Amino acid sequence: MTEKFGLIDLLKGVCIIVILAVHSIVFFTQGFEFLALFSQAAVFALVVLLSYNYFGSMKRNSLRAFYYKRLRAYAPPIAVAWVFSALAGIALGVKLRFGGQQAIGFFPVPGAGNYFVPLLIQLVLLTPVFYWLFKEHRFFFTVFSFSIAIFCLLVDFSAFYWHYNVIRFIPLVWIGFFCKLGKFFDLDHSVPIVNWFGRNSLKIFLGQIIFFSNLNTLGDFI
């Protein structure tokens, strides 16, 4: 039986609303670039919530079932968004990008939040490894996670393959797993509209990537 907790949807919905609001303000208004920090924080929170859900899913399902559920949930909207991105780029006369960044999940026409797609793909692929480490080698996984957190705080390492690498987000995965052990979010809170945003968080996230990438492209012609 699949567990459903309204608070998870609520928190995911809040994160998506924050991301949409910040991207809108930053894009349409000058001088508010500092608000991008709130968008980054919302993405971090999404990773925690996803890790929370994935930990529970790994406990309830076989490895095959875990991957099948993620594939069924994520592949269709990502595929539609990728095709729409390519078609929109062609319609607007933008040179599409293939290979390189796109090999790890970026869209042909980049947009705000585009990095979340390869991050999500990596997170799904590696969750069983993280889950095993957390269950069987918790001390090592904890030390490693906190070491990565300290590294991120002390070192300004902005190389491309680090910035979009799931290893950078392992401390957030650890937090999500730890919260699941404590059942911190296993409460039933219902706020219908916000919960809807949470349940459809991936589709909304993909939609905002396409929306803002096309706005940015249109801006080049105005």
Residue pairs with C-beta under 8 A, 6 or more apart in sequence:
2 60
3 56
3 60
3 186
5 185
5 186
5 187
5 188
6 187
6 188
6 189
6 190
6 191
6 195
7 185
7 186
7 187
7 188
7 189
8 49
8 52
8 53
8 185
8 198
9 194
9 195
9 196
9 198
9 199
10 189
10 190
10 191
10 194
10 195
10 198
11 45
11 49
11 185
11 198
12 46
12 49
12 197
12 198
12 199
12 201
13 191
13 193
13 194
13 195
13 196
13 197
13 198
13 199
13 201
14 42
14 194
14 197
14 198
15 42
15 43
15 45
15 46
15 49
15 201
16 42
16 46
16 197
16 198
16 201
16 204
16 205
17 194
17 197
18 38
18 39
18 41
18 42
19 39
19 42
19 43
19 113
19 205
19 208
20 204
20 208
22 35
22 36
22 38
22 39
22 42
23 39
23 112
23 113
23 208
23 212
25 32
25 35
26 32
26 33
26 35
26 36
26 39
27 112
27 212
27 215
27 216
39 113
43 113
43 116
44 169
44 172
46 116
46 201
47 119
47 123
47 169
47 172
47 173
47 176
48 172
48 173
48 175
48 176
48 179
49 176
49 185
50 120
50 123
50 176
51 123
51 127
51 130
51 172
51 173
51 174
51 175
51 176
51 177
51 180
52 176
52 177
52 179
52 180
52 185
54 66
54 123
54 124
54 127
54 131
54 176
55 131
55 134
55 176
55 177
55 180
55 181
56 180
57 66
57 69
58 66
58 127
58 128
58 131
61 69
63 128
66 127
66 128
67 124
70 124
73 202
74 120
74 124
74 202
77 202
77 203
77 206
78 105
78 117
78 202
78 206
80 206
81 107
81 206
81 207
81 209
81 210
82 107
82 108
84 210
85 107
85 108
85 109
85 111
85 209
85 210
85 213
86 96
86 107
86 108
86 109
88 109
88 210
88 213
88 214
88 217
89 95
89 96
89 108
89 109
89 217
90 96
92 214
92 217
92 218
92 221
94 109
94 217
96 108
96 109
97 106
97 108
97 109
97 110
98 108
101 110
102 108
104 118
104 121
104 122
104 164
105 117
105 118
105 119
105 120
105 121
106 114
106 115
106 117
106 118
107 114
107 117
107 209
107 210
107 213
109 210
109 213
109 214
109 217
110 213
111 208
111 209
111 210
111 211
111 212
111 213
111 214
111 216
112 208
112 209
112 212
112 213
112 216
113 205
113 208
113 209
113 212
114 209
114 213
115 163
115 164
116 205
116 209
117 206
117 209
118 164
119 164
119 166
119 169
120 202
122 165
122 166
123 166
123 169
123 173
126 166
127 173
130 141
130 170
130 173
130 177
131 177
133 140
133 141
134 141
134 174
134 177
141 174
142 174
144 170
145 170
145 171
145 173
145 174
146 171
146 174
148 167
148 168
148 170
148 171
149 171
151 157
152 168
152 171
162 168
166 173
179 185
197 204
